[in-house]
Amino acid sequence: VNHNFFTNANPNRNPLSSTMPEQMNVAMMTSGGLAPCLSSSVAYLVEFWAAALKAGTISGLTIRMYVDGYKGVLIGESTVLSPDSYDACSCLHDVGGSPIGNSRVKLTNIKDCLARGFIKEGETPLEAAAQQLIKDNINVIHTIGGDDTNTQAAVLSKYILDEHGGKVVVVGMPKTIDNDVFPIVQTFGADTAAEQGSLFFTNVVSESSANPRMLIIHEVMGRDSGYLTAATSRKYHDSLKKATFVPGLTTTAKSRDIHAVWIPEINIDIAAEGARLKKIMDETGCVNVFLSEGAGVNDIIAEMEANGEEVPRDAFGHVSLAKINPGVYFSKRLATLVGAEKTLVQKSGYFARSAASNPFDRKLIKDCAEEGVKSAIAGVSGCMGQDEDKEGTPIRAIEFERIKGGKHFDTSAEWFKTLLKEIGQN
């Protein structure tokens, strides 16, 4: 770390920063689903806060870790990191998952928080969380999570200011393997997850040799965006170009390649695709489909509701994709169309999202953490990331009111069009 970086880190300090103490009481929490970035985010934030202290930019520092995300904030479960452990946090770069635990909690869902024992009767989650941050004398909180996590933190910060006259700077770190957050160019963990999904299928595809006429559905995470499925497909497809095969044997580049990529942004004509893929099945004895878990979900929901079935949802109101099982839904229909003798549905999501960050993501996280600590010292809240609405897509604290999920993958990207052309999907 360049310690001189922090000596005059913010010559144009936000006027609000004059109210911020030189003693910084910093909190961190991770929330939502896992992604290959949580541990590295914690490691880099600790590193840059420690550097600010060493450079004399701040006079004192405590770093508090709330356990299990918003659950820890609500029930007051946290640990203060010993200064002797600051340097040791660098080992977290080699660790997947979250070093402090995650949970899915919505601060405006009083019923859910009450049922789970996070608040008492008559309390509201926002007030309980506010009281805890005030009690812990928190000046800055880093929320490492997706759009829901970060926008909730902004609401909490405003609540503390409006209801208690306090100021808590919120600097978010954008975690999601879906890469579907406006207006952020690239969210943490998405590239690593694509790389790991490719590795996962490198092994799974060998199952195509275990049975004649095998249909393999590789289900990839991605609720509204097909980015992860597309990026995983690209990495896997490109890896085959470097592989060597023995002429005359049944295992070939085509038998191990991807034959279809189905994502939410592309309408799936199951009959037409079935006819195309049956020709491949007849030729190679197998069909490999990369399916985004969000593809065709509206059709599945409509069918469930027409049958009078309850659609399972989580605390945020999102459809529980694991319970409606899009992979099984599509495999049943496609198996008949291609004449499959055996069908295998394999989900790479948990394997991919639990990995440690790869070099690409570590560089992105490091750059955002460095700017994020600068922003926090200046008293500026926001979600860190490459702002695609600004010239040059600079890394900055993006205003929370501009942060929202649901960004679709751009299917007009040249690399994606090339991929579809090379696998024969038009």
ABEGO torsion letter per residue (X at the ends): XBAAAAABABABBBAAAAABBABBBBBBBBBEBBBBAAAAAAAAAAAAAAAAAAAGABABBBBBBBBGEAAAAAAGBBBBBBAAAAAAAAAAAABBEBAAEBBBBBAABAAAAAAAGABBBGBBAAAAAAAAAAAAGBABBBBBBBAAAAAAAAAAAAAAAAAAGBBBBBBBBBBBAAGABOABABBBGAAAAAAAAAAAAAAAAAAAAABBGBBBBBBBBGAABAAAAAAAAAAAAAAAAABBBBBGBABBAAAABBABBBBAABBBBAAAAAAAAAAAAAAAGBBBBBBBAABGAAAAAAAAAAAGBBBBBBAAGBBBAAAAGAAAAAAAAAAAAAGBABBBBBBAAAAAAABBBBAAAAAAAAAAAAAAAAAAAAGBBEBBEBBAABBGGBBBBBBAAABBBGBBBBAABAAAAAAAAAAGBX
